[in-house]
């Protein structure tokens, strides 16, 4: 069966060959949702997002109960900056698999992309409650709180990430930023240093070093003023 042959090619990342085989499969059976889905996956991996959307939509019309079709279609709409369409797809995916954390997370991202921050916050919070080890939900909610200058609750969530995974060292930088914004200079310096020690080549390393120096200068100036 051509579709099975194409599936094997896709699994082996031979996406161009798989496309050709899937298209031949579709010529024989235009009602094969799995072949359309396979074409969508291949085109997505080939970077042809609009073509991927076209075939995922065909698959969805033929099979309205396939979680993967709506999930992948939502991801493609997000890549294509069509967040409203993505929201509809992720909602349908969640209707099919209500407890799927990845679909819930992507729905939050889609609402965030639509500048619906309050809804995104609610979705991330729901995900944290339902899947307490889903680290990305903590991080995205914290990042949104940071954008809203709500540094204290953001700090609490970033610290929760370390409780779940003590080796998640990238979070040191975000903790340092929160502490810095809250005026906790000594603690901020400590976390900036932990961050630099753990990931010295990170893109934020220069910023962390500059902030450490600024905080040092601020402390020296404060000490000098107190002596006057």
Secondary structure, 3 states (H helix, E strand, C coil): CHHHHHHHHHHCCCHHHHHHHHHHHHHHCCCCHHHHHHHHHHHHHCCCHHHHHHHHHHHHHHCCCCHHHHHHHHHHHHHCCCHHHHHHHHHHHHHHCCCCHHHHHHHHHHHHHCCCHHHHHHHHHHHHHHCCCCHHHHHHHHHHHHHCCCHHHHHHHHHHHHHHCCCCCCHHHHHHHHHHHCCCHHHHHHHHHHHHHHCCCCCCHHHHHHHHHHHHHHHHHHHHHHHC
